[in-house]
């Protein structure tokens, strides 16, 4: 039983170390730059790791989309913003409660003015 517990602990430690080392140097540097630019601070290392994973995944999606934009396959580009370390569910939870007033006859400026009023 003691051997089994030690074995499980060693396997867990190995798996944990693999997940912590799965990032390239470029991804790690991008995460550090992102946190500095948007003044992100996570006191809990587990929270920092989770946010880093989300950021790296969102960054990949943005980069793949922008490659399609450069090939002319899509009409707009994407960029990293302060929500790049949020999940879609978190964004929806925060902003999903607001209804957007949209009319095809309105310009984006008019839509913004309606929301601000």
SVG drawing of the C-alpha trace seen along z (x, -y; Angstrom):
<svg xmlns="http://www.w3.org/2000/svg" viewBox="-33 -60 45 62">
<polyline fill="none" stroke="black" stroke-width="0.4" points="0.0,0.0 2.8,-2.4 4.6,-1.6 1.3,-2.3 0.9,-5.7 4.5,-6.7 4.0,-5.5 0.8,-7.5 2.6,-10.6 5.5,-10.2 3.2,-9.8 1.2,-12.9 4.4,-14.9 5.6,-13.9 2.3,-14.8 2.2,-18.1 5.7,-19.0 4.8,-18.1 1.8,-20.5 3.9,-23.3 6.6,-22.9 4.4,-22.6 4.8,-26.2 7.3,-27.5 9.6,-30.3 7.6,-32.6 4.3,-31.7 5.8,-32.3 7.2,-35.6 3.9,-36.6 2.1,-35.8 4.5,-37.9 4.1,-40.8 0.3,-40.5 0.3,-40.6 2.5,-43.6 0.6,-45.5 -2.8,-44.9 -1.6,-45.0 -2.7,-41.4 -1.6,-40.0 -2.6,-36.6 -1.6,-35.9 -2.5,-32.2 0.0,-30.2 -2.8,-27.9 -5.0,-30.8 -2.0,-32.2 -1.4,-28.8 -5.1,-28.6 -5.2,-32.1 -1.9,-31.4 -3.5,-28.3 -6.6,-30.2 -4.4,-33.1 -2.2,-30.7 -5.3,-29.0 -7.0,-32.3 -3.7,-33.6 -3.5,-30.6 -7.0,-31.2 -6.2,-34.8 -3.0,-34.0 -4.8,-31.3 -7.6,-33.8 -5.1,-36.5 -3.3,-34.1 -6.6,-33.5 -7.1,-37.3 -3.7,-37.7 -4.7,-35.1 -7.9,-37.1 -10.1,-34.3 -11.8,-36.5 -12.6,-40.2 -11.3,-41.3 -8.3,-40.8 -8.3,-40.1 -6.0,-41.4 -5.2,-40.6 -7.1,-42.6 -7.6,-42.7 -10.0,-39.7 -7.5,-37.4 -7.2,-35.4 -10.9,-34.9 -13.0,-32.0 -16.0,-32.7 -18.3,-31.7 -16.8,-34.3 -17.2,-37.0 -20.7,-35.9 -21.5,-35.9 -20.3,-39.5 -21.6,-41.0 -24.4,-38.6 -26.8,-40.4 -26.7,-43.5 -28.8,-43.5 -27.2,-45.0 -29.4,-47.3 -28.7,-46.5 -30.4,-47.7 -28.8,-47.3 -29.8,-50.8 -27.7,-52.3 -24.0,-53.0 -21.7,-51.7 -21.5,-55.3 -25.2,-55.5 -25.4,-52.2 -22.8,-53.3 -24.7,-56.6 -27.9,-54.6 -26.1,-52.4 -24.6,-55.4 -27.9,-57.1"/>
</svg>
